[in-house]
Amino acid sequence: MMASGLYPRPQRRAAGLGVALLGAVLAIGLGACNKTGIPSGSPLVDSAFQVEWLSATVPAQMRAGEVATVRVNFRNISDQVWPDPKTGDPAGTGAYAVRLVWRWRTSEDMSTGEGTTTRADLDAPLGPGRDVTLPVDITAPRQPGQYTLQFDLVQELVTTFEDHGAKLNLIPVTVQ
């Protein structure tokens, strides 16, 4: 699959001392479990990147620069628990957490790395078959026109769900 601009694929380089030390530090955290029993500090397995978009209360029209609070409802249809920022990383940095991301698109062929992406955190780990509704403040672009508001999920510092074949939630909005 094509790499998104959010998380470009790393290039292979000869392992130096710094890379070896970083690998050793990361290896200590990989596979660790937090007190809820959810594996933490590691990338999700491929089967985890499955989401069902249930609803989003996005207005069809907005004024340029207007802020609207919308509620985005989605379900974990995978066989894995999605970590929140507290359970994603034992060090508490928020790395490896699953987050809702959104951005404005000006055209359907706009690549995933273009535009400004904003994030919202899960309040708790989200288990298989469970859904959540997150309230998010959306600011309309300053230029009037036809836009698409794109919602996706990301595992922080790892990848977008779209990069693993998950559907995006795309909502057309007219900005006046």
VOBA-1610 file (N, C-alpha, C; in pm, whole numbers, padded with zeros to 5 digits, always signed):
BEGIN
Met+00082-00118+00000Met+00000+00000+00000Met+00087+00124+00000Met+00028+00232-00044Met+00100+00357-00051Met+00115+00417+00088Ala+00231+00468+00119Ala+00255+00529+00249Ala+00183+00662+00257Ser+00124+00690+00371Ser+00059+00819+00387Ser+00164+00921+00427Gly+00132+01047+00404Gly+00222+01155+00443Gly+00227+01174+00592Leu+00129+01121+00665Leu+00130+01134+00810Leu+00244+01054+00871Tyr+00268+00936+00818Tyr+00372+00849+00870Tyr+00449+00789+00753Pro+00546+00862+00697Pro+00620+00809+00584Pro+00694+00682+00624Arg+00705+00592+00531Arg+00777+00468+00556Arg+00925+00497+00579Pro+00985+00439+00684Pro+01126+00464+00711Pro+01214+00401+00604Gln+01326+00467+00576Gln+01423+00412+00483Gln+01517+00321+00559Arg+01564+00216+00493Arg+01658+00126+00557Arg+01797+00188+00556Arg+01864+00181+00669Arg+01998+00236+00682Arg+02082+00137+00761Ala+02211+00152+00748Ala+02301+00067+00826Ala+02281+00100+00973Ala+02274-00003+01055Ala+02251+00017+01198Ala+02376+00070+01264Gly+02367+00188+01320Gly+02475+00246+01397Gly+02448+00225+01544Leu+02537+00276+01626Leu+02522+00261+01770Leu+02393+00325+01820Gly+02358+00446+01768Gly+02236+00513+01810Gly+02113+00432+01776Val+02109+00374+01656Val+01995+00293+01615Val+01987+00167+01700Ala+02100+00106+01728Ala+02102-00015+01810Ala+02052+00016+01952Leu+02094+00128+02008Leu+02048+00165+02142Leu+01899+00194+02142Leu+01851+00265+02039Leu+01709+00292+02030Leu+01630+00161+02020Gly+01678+00067+01941Gly+01612-00062+01928Gly+01607-00136+02060Ala+01713-00129+02136Ala+01716-00196+02266Ala+01615-00133+02362Val+01606+00001+02361Val+01511+00070+02448Val+01369+00034+02409Leu+01339+00034+02278Leu+01205-00001+02232Leu+01171-00146+02263Ala+01267-00235+02251Ala+01243-00377+02275Ala+01200-00404+02419Ile+01249-00323+02511Ile+01211-00341+02651Ile+01061-00320+02669Gly+01004-00218+02598Gly+00862-00188+02613Gly+00772-00276+02528Leu+00822-00334+02420Leu+00737-00413+02332Leu+00687-00537+02401Gly+00560-00562+02387Gly+00501-00681+02446Gly+00464-00665+02592Ala+00499-00553+02651Ala+00463-00531+02790Ala+00312-00515+02800Cys+00256-00551+02913Cys+00113-00533+02935Cys+00094-00433+03047Asn-00008-00350+03031Asn-00040-00258+03139Asn-00130-00330+03238Lys-00177-00260+03341Lys-00255-00327+03445Lys-00392-00372+03399Thr-00438-00328+03278Thr-00566-00377+03227Thr-00548-00503+03143Gly-00423-00546+03122Gly-00397-00665+03043Gly-00388-00639+02895Ile-00397-00514+02853Ile-00387-00478+02711Ile-00240-00464+02677Pro-00192-00532+02571Pro-00054-00513+02530Pro-00029-00365+02504Ser+00080-00313+02556Ser+00107-00170+02540Ser+00247-00149+02486Gly+00265-00032+02427Gly+00395+00004+02375Gly+00434-00070+02249Ser+00336-00112+02168Ser+00369-00182+02045Ser+00263-00158+01938Pro+00301-00174+01812Pro+00203-00158+01704Pro+00094-00264+01711Leu-00024-00226+01663Leu-00135-00321+01654Leu-00107-00423+01545Val-00168-00540+01556Val-00158-00642+01451Val-00252-00601+01337Asp-00228-00656+01218Asp-00305-00616+01098Asp-00456-00629+01116Ser-00502-00728+01189Ser-00647-00748+01204Ser-00714-00639+01287Ala-00638-00552+01353Ala-00694-00449+01440Ala-00745-00327+01364Phe-00708-00311+01238Phe-00738-00188+01165Phe-00871-00195+01092Gln-00978-00224+01166Gln-01111-00235+01108Gln-01207-00148+01188Val-01271-00053+01119Val-01362+00041+01184Val-01492+00049+01104Glu-01602+00066+01175Glu-01731+00093+01113Glu-01774+00233+01157Trp-01795+00321+01060Trp-01839+00458+01089Trp-01990+00455+01103Leu-02041+00496+01219Leu-02184+00489+01247Leu-02256+00622+01219Ser-02199+00733+01263Ser-02261+00863+01237Ser-02162+00975+01266Ala-02194+01092+01210Ala-02120+01214+01240Ala-02216+01330+01219Thr-02229+01417+01318Thr-02326+01526+01314Thr-02262+01651+01252Val-02213+01638+01130Val-02145+01747+01061Val-02248+01827+00983Pro-02250+01961+01000Pro-02344+02041+00922Pro-02309+02038+00773Ala-02411+02041+00688Ala-02388+02039+00542Ala-02329+02171+00494Gln-02356+02280+00568Gln-02302+02411+00533Gln-02244+02476+00657Met-02131+02546+00637Met-02067+02620+00746Met-02018+02753+00691Arg-02006+02852+00777Arg-01945+02980+00739Arg-01793+02965+00748Ala-01723+03037+00663Ala-01577+03035+00665Ala-01526+03069+00806Gly-01440+02984+00860Gly-01382+03005+00993Gly-01472+02967+01109Glu-01594+02925+01082Glu-01688+02887+01187Glu-01640+02761+01260Val-01665+02756+01391Val-01634+02638+01471Val-01765+02568+01505Ala-01770+02439+01477Ala-01888+02358+01510Ala-01843+02237+01591Thr-01917+02207+01697Thr-01891+02086+01773Thr-01972+01974+01710Val-01902+01871+01664Val-01970+01757+01601Val-01943+01632+01684Arg-02032+01537+01672Arg-02017+01410+01744Arg-01993+01302+01640Val-01882+01231+01656Val-01844+01126+01562Val-01856+00992+01634Asn-01939+00903+01580Asn-01965+00773+01641Asn-01908+00664+01550Phe-01827+00576+01608Phe-01766+00466+01531Phe-01751+00343+01618Arg-01736+00227+01552Arg-01730+00098+01621Arg-01600+00026+01584Asn-01543-00040+01684Asn-01428-00129+01664Asn-01483-00263+01615Ile-01465-00294+01486Ile-01514-00421+01432Ile-01399-00520+01412Ser-01289-00494+01481Ser-01174-00585+01475Ser-01183-00687+01589Asp-01080-00771+01597Asp-01072-00869+01705Asp-00972-00827+01812Gln-00933-00699+01812Gln-00832-00648+01903Gln-00885-00528+01982Val-00831-00506+02101Val-00862-00387+02180Val-00777-00272+02128Trp-00840-00155+02108Trp-00767-00035+02068Trp-00726+00041+02193Pro-00597+00067+02211Pro-00552+00138+02332Pro-00583+00287+02328Asp-00612+00343+02444Asp-00624+00487+02460Asp-00485+00541+02496Pro-00467+00673+02512Pro-00333+00725+02543Pro-00272+00671+02672Lys-00355+00640+02770Lys-00302+00591+02898Lys-00251+00447+02888Thr-00317+00366+02805Thr-00277+00225+02796Thr-00188+00196+02676Gly-00177+00291+02584Gly-00098+00268+02463Gly+00052+00263+02487Asp+00099+00338+02585Asp+00243+00347+02608Asp+00272+00347+02757Pro+00351+00251+02804Pro+00381+00244+02948Pro+00447+00372+03002Ala+00515+00448+02915Ala+00582+00570+02959Ala+00485+00688+02967Gly+00362+00670+02918Gly+00263+00776+02927Gly+00276+00886+02823Thr+00345+00860+02713Thr+00364+00962+02610Thr+00247+00971+02513Gly+00158+00873+02512Gly+00048+00870+02415Gly+00082+00795+02288Ala+00208+00755+02275Ala+00248+00675+02159Ala+00169+00545+02159Tyr+00136+00496+02041Tyr+00064+00370+02018Tyr-00085+00379+02050Ala-00135+00495+02096Ala-00278+00511+02122Ala-00352+00520+01988Val-00475+00472+01986Val-00561+00490+01869Val-00634+00623+01890Arg-00630+00707+01787Arg-00691+00839+01794Arg-00776+00865+01670Leu-00882+00943+01688Leu-00963+00991+01577Leu-00888+01109+01515Val-00875+01110+01383Val-00811+01221+01313Val-00906+01275+01207Trp-00896+01405+01180Trp-00977+01463+01074Trp-00902+01577+01008Arg-00945+01605+00883Arg-00887+01714+00806Arg-00982+01750+00693Trp-00963+01867+00639Trp-01042+01913+00525Trp-00971+01875+00397Arg-01046+01824+00302Arg-00993+01792+00168Arg-01059+01885+00068Thr-00982+01927-00031Thr-01036+02013-00135Thr-01075+01934-00259Ser-01030+01810-00267Ser-01066+01725-00380Ser-01056+01579-00338Glu-01124+01491-00412Glu-01123+01348-00379Glu-00987+01284-00401Asp-00904+01342-00488Asp-00775+01280-00517Asp-00662+01334-00429Met-00696+01414-00330Met-00596+01470-00239Met-00533+01357-00157Ser-00401+01351-00154Ser-00335+01242-00082Ser-00352+01259+00068Thr-00339+01149+00142Thr-00367+01150+00285Thr-00274+01240+00365Gly-00156+01269+00318Gly-00062+01352+00394Gly-00085+01500+00380Glu-00168+01543+00284Glu-00190+01685+00262Glu-00288+01742+00363Gly-00273+01871+00391Gly-00367+01938+00480Gly-00330+01921+00626Thr-00400+01994+00710Thr-00376+01988+00854Thr-00462+01878+00915Thr-00401+01794+00994Thr-00473+01686+01060Thr-00482+01716+01209Thr-00602+01699+01265Thr-00626+01722+01407Thr-00670+01591+01469Arg-00641+01571+01598Arg-00668+01445+01665Arg-00757+01460+01787Ala-00827+01350+01819Ala-00906+01340+01943Ala-00879+01203+02004Asp-00864+01201+02135Asp-00830+01078+02207Asp-00951+00996+02246Leu-00934+00865+02252Leu-01030+00777+02317Leu-01022+00803+02467Asp-01135+00795+02537Asp-01135+00814+02682Asp-01091+00689+02757Ala-01104+00574+02689Ala-01070+00445+02750Ala-01039+00348+02635Pro-00974+00234+02665Pro-00953+00134+02560Pro-01088+00093+02500Leu-01089+00066+02369Leu-01212+00029+02300Leu-01202-00115+02251Gly-01281-00203+02313Gly-01277-00345+02280Gly-01353-00379+02153Pro-01331-00500+02103Pro-01401-00548+01983Pro-01553-00541+02001Gly-01622-00491+01896Gly-01767-00480+01900Gly-01820-00360+01976Arg-01733-00284+02039Arg-01775-00166+02117Arg-01772-00043+02029Asp-01859+00054+02061Asp-01854+00180+01987Asp-01837+00295+02083Val-01798+00408+02028Val-01774+00529+02107Val-01819+00649+02025Thr-01863+00753+02095Thr-01895+00880+02031Thr-01802+00985+02090Leu-01727+01051+02002Leu-01635+01155+02046Leu-01682+01291+01998Pro-01697+01387+02089Pro-01726+01524+02047Pro-01597+01593+02005Val-01600+01657+01889Val-01480+01727+01839Val-01520+01862+01785Asp-01434+01961+01804Asp-01456+02094+01749Asp-01390+02103+01613Ile-01472+02131+01512Ile-01426+02140+01374Ile-01428+02287+01334Thr-01317+02338+01283Thr-01312+02475+01232Thr-01314+02471+01081Ala-01414+02538+01021Ala-01426+02541+00875Ala-01308+02616+00814Pro-01269+02578+00693Pro-01163+02652+00623Pro-01201+02800+00607Arg-01102+02884+00591Arg-01125+03028+00579Arg-01168+03069+00438Gln-01141+02984+00340Gln-01181+03011+00201Gln-01313+02942+00171Pro-01413+03014+00121Pro-01537+02949+00081Pro-01514+02849-00032Gly-01599+02747-00039Gly-01590+02649-00145Gly-01648+02515-00104Gln-01631+02417-00192Gln-01677+02280-00167Gln-01562+02202-00104Tyr-01587+02139+00009Tyr-01485+02062+00081Tyr-01540+01925+00117Thr-01449+01837+00153Thr-01485+01708+00211Thr-01414+01700+00346Leu-01490+01675+00451Leu-01432+01654+00583Leu-01402+01506+00595Gln-01276+01474+00618Gln-01230+01334+00622Gln-01200+01293+00765Phe-01263+01183+00809Phe-01233+01123+00939Phe-01163+00990+00915Asp-01062+00961+00996Asp-00989+00835+00993Asp-00945+00807+01136Leu-00886+00691+01158Leu-00822+00660+01286Leu-00674+00642+01259Val-00594+00665+01362Val-00450+00650+01353Val-00401+00579+01478Gln-00302+00492+01462Gln-00231+00445+01581Gln-00108+00535+01589Glu-00104+00618+01692Glu-00005+00725+01702Glu+00137+00674+01686Leu+00209+00742+01599Leu+00350+00715+01564Leu+00368+00584+01487Val+00257+00524+01440Val+00267+00397+01367Val+00209+00410+01227Thr+00077+00427+01216Thr+00013+00426+01085Thr-00131+00473+01095Thr-00189+00506+00980Thr-00332+00534+00974Thr-00406+00404+00947Phe-00533+00400+00985Phe-00615+00282+00954Phe-00635+00271+00804Glu-00646+00386+00735Glu-00661+00385+00590Glu-00547+00309+00522Asp-00426+00323+00572Asp-00311+00253+00514Asp-00324+00101+00526His-00415+00055+00610His-00440-00089+00626His-00574-00131+00566Gly-00629-00045+00479Gly-00749-00080+00405Gly-00881-00039+00469Ala-00877+00028+00583Ala-01002+00071+00647Ala-01065+00184+00566Lys-01198+00189+00569Lys-01269+00295+00499Lys-01258+00425+00577Leu-01256+00535+00503Leu-01260+00668+00562Leu-01406+00709+00577Asn-01431+00803+00664Asn-01563+00865+00673Asn-01549+01001+00604Leu-01606+01015+00484Leu-01594+01136+00403Leu-01729+01206+00398Ile-01731+01334+00440Ile-01856+01409+00448Ile-01841+01540+00370Pro-01925+01560+00266Pro-01919+01685+00190Pro-01976+01802+00271Val-01907+01917+00264Val-01950+02038+00336Val-01930+02157+00243Thr-02029+02244+00236Thr-02016+02369+00162Thr-01977+02477+00262Val-01864+02544+00235Val-01818+02653+00321Val-01852+02784+00249Gln-01927+02871+00317Gln-01973+02998+00258Gln-01896+03115+00314
//
